[in-house]
C-alpha cells in the first residue's frame, strides 16, 4: 500500500499547501481520500489520473474537503473515465454532493450532447454512506471508519487503512 499526500491545506489559501486530498494505492485499487481545492491538478502532478480512481472517500462535510468534487468528476471524464464514480461519505456530505450534481445538471447535459464521448457513465456517481465500524472494501484495500471529534461537524471520520497484510 502506498500513501501519497496530494494536499494538506485548510480553507485558508496558501501557495504552499493544496486542499486536503490523499491517494491510497494498493496493487488492485486507487482510492482518493477527500477532494480539496486543486485535487485534479495534484493528481496529474503526481503522475495519476482521476479516471483511474476506484473510489473517493470523503471524511466529513466541510467545504475544503469536497470543494473540487464536481471538477474531479468532469476532469476524470475528460481523461476517458467510462464507469460511474464510487463515493463513500457521511450522509451530510452525500446530500451536499447531490445538490452540486443537481446544480450542474444542465452543464453536464451540454457536455454530453456536444462533446460526443463514447460514454457518459463517467459522469454518473454511486453514493455509499459511511457507517462507523463498517468496513469499506475497494479492491485489495480496506478502510474502517471511526468517529472523530471535529467540533460541530458530525459525523466526521478517521480511517484505519489496510491492504494485504499491511495496516
C-alpha positions as CSV (number, residue, x, y, z in Angstrom):
1,X,0.0,0.0,0.0
2,X,1.3,3.5,-0.9
3,X,0.0,6.7,0.7
4,X,0.5,9.9,-1.3
5,X,-0.1,13.4,0.3
6,X,-1.7,15.5,-2.5
7,X,-2.7,18.3,-0.3
8,X,-2.8,19.1,3.5
9,X,-4.2,22.6,3.4
10,X,-7.2,24.1,5.1
11,X,-9.7,26.8,4.0
12,X,-7.1,29.5,4.3
13,X,-5.5,29.7,0.9
14,X,-1.8,29.1,0.7
15,X,0.6,28.8,-2.2
16,X,2.5,26.2,-0.2
17,X,-0.4,23.8,0.5
18,X,-3.1,22.4,-1.7
19,X,-6.5,21.5,-0.4
20,X,-6.9,18.2,1.6
21,X,-6.5,15.1,-0.6
22,X,-4.6,11.9,-0.2
23,X,-4.2,9.0,-2.6
24,X,-4.0,5.4,-1.4
25,X,-2.8,2.9,-3.9
26,X,-2.9,-0.8,-3.5
27,X,-2.0,-3.5,-6.0
28,X,-5.6,-3.5,-7.3
29,X,-7.1,-0.2,-6.1
30,X,-6.7,3.5,-6.2
31,X,-8.6,5.4,-3.6
32,X,-8.8,9.2,-3.1
33,X,-9.5,10.5,0.4
34,X,-11.1,13.9,0.2
35,X,-11.2,16.2,-2.8
36,X,-9.9,19.6,-1.7
37,X,-9.1,22.5,-4.0
38,X,-6.8,21.6,-6.9
39,X,-7.1,17.8,-6.4
40,X,-7.3,17.1,-10.2
41,X,-4.1,19.1,-10.9
42,X,-2.4,17.5,-7.9
43,X,-3.3,14.0,-9.2
44,X,-1.8,14.8,-12.6
45,X,1.3,16.3,-10.9
46,X,1.8,13.0,-9.0
47,X,1.5,11.0,-12.3
48,X,-2.0,9.8,-11.6
49,X,-5.4,10.4,-13.3
50,X,-8.8,10.8,-11.8
51,X,-10.1,8.5,-14.5
52,X,-8.2,5.6,-12.8
53,X,-9.6,6.1,-9.3
54,X,-11.7,3.2,-8.0
55,X,-13.4,5.3,-5.3
56,X,-13.5,8.6,-3.4
57,X,-13.8,8.6,0.4
58,X,-14.9,11.9,2.0
59,X,-14.1,12.0,5.7
60,X,-16.6,14.8,6.7
61,X,-18.7,17.6,5.3
62,X,-16.5,20.6,5.3
63,X,-16.2,22.8,2.2
64,X,-12.4,22.3,1.9
65,X,-12.9,18.5,1.8
66,X,-15.5,18.5,-1.0
67,X,-14.9,21.7,-3.0
68,X,-13.4,20.0,-6.1
69,X,-15.8,17.1,-6.2
70,X,-17.5,18.3,-9.5
71,X,-14.3,19.3,-11.1
72,X,-12.8,15.9,-10.3
73,X,-15.8,14.2,-11.9
74,X,-15.6,16.3,-15.1
75,X,-11.8,16.1,-15.5
76,X,-11.9,12.4,-14.9
77,X,-14.5,12.0,-17.7
78,X,-12.2,14.1,-20.0
79,X,-9.4,11.7,-19.2
80,X,-11.6,8.9,-20.5
81,X,-13.4,7.6,-17.4
82,X,-16.2,5.3,-18.6
83,X,-17.5,4.0,-15.3
84,X,-19.5,5.6,-12.5
85,X,-17.6,7.3,-9.7
86,X,-18.0,5.5,-6.4
87,X,-18.2,7.8,-3.4
88,X,-18.2,6.8,0.2
89,X,-19.1,9.7,2.5
90,X,-21.2,10.7,5.6
91,X,-24.8,11.4,4.8
92,X,-24.3,15.2,5.2
93,X,-21.6,15.2,2.5
94,X,-23.6,13.0,0.2
95,X,-26.6,15.4,0.4
96,X,-24.2,18.3,-0.5
97,X,-22.7,16.4,-3.4
98,X,-26.1,15.5,-4.7
99,X,-27.0,19.2,-4.6
100,X,-23.8,20.0,-6.6
101,X,-24.8,17.4,-9.2
102,X,-28.3,18.9,-9.4
103,X,-26.9,22.4,-9.8
104,X,-24.7,21.3,-12.7
105,X,-27.2,19.0,-14.4
106,X,-27.7,21.3,-17.4
107,X,-24.0,21.8,-17.7
108,X,-23.5,18.0,-17.8
109,X,-26.2,17.6,-20.4
110,X,-24.5,20.2,-22.6
111,X,-21.1,18.4,-22.2
112,X,-22.7,15.0,-23.1
113,X,-24.5,16.4,-26.1
114,X,-21.7,18.5,-27.6
115,X,-18.5,16.6,-26.7
116,X,-19.8,13.3,-28.1
117,X,-17.6,11.0,-26.0
118,X,-18.2,7.2,-26.2
119,X,-19.8,7.0,-22.8
120,X,-21.4,9.3,-20.3
121,X,-21.1,6.7,-17.5
122,X,-18.0,8.6,-16.1
123,X,-20.3,11.4,-15.1
124,X,-22.5,9.2,-13.0
125,X,-22.0,8.8,-9.3
126,X,-22.8,5.9,-7.0
127,X,-23.0,7.0,-3.3
128,X,-22.5,4.9,-0.2
129,X,-23.0,6.2,3.3
130,X,-20.1,5.7,5.7
131,X,-21.1,4.0,8.9
132,X,-18.7,3.8,11.9
133,X,-17.2,0.4,12.2
134,X,-18.4,-0.9,8.8
135,X,-15.5,-1.8,6.5
136,X,-15.2,-0.1,3.1
137,X,-13.6,-2.6,0.7
138,X,-12.2,-1.4,-2.6
139,X,-10.1,-3.9,-4.5
140,X,-7.3,-5.0,-2.2
141,X,-7.7,-2.0,0.1
142,X,-9.9,-1.7,3.2
143,X,-10.9,1.3,5.2
144,X,-12.5,1.1,8.6
145,X,-14.2,4.4,9.7
146,X,-14.1,5.6,13.3
147,X,-15.8,8.7,14.7
148,X,-13.6,11.7,15.5
149,X,-14.4,14.9,17.4
150,X,-14.2,17.7,14.8
151,X,-16.0,20.5,16.6
152,X,-19.6,20.9,15.4
153,X,-19.1,18.7,12.3
154,X,-20.7,15.3,12.9
155,X,-20.3,12.8,11.8
156,X,-16.6,13.1,11.0
157,X,-14.4,10.1,10.4
158,X,-10.8,9.0,10.7
159,X,-9.8,5.9,8.7
160,X,-7.8,2.8,9.5
161,X,-6.4,1.7,6.2
162,X,-5.2,-1.7,5.4
163,X,-4.1,-3.7,2.4
164,X,-2.7,-7.2,2.1
165,X,-1.0,-7.9,5.4
166,X,-0.5,-4.1,5.8
167,X,-2.1,-2.0,8.4
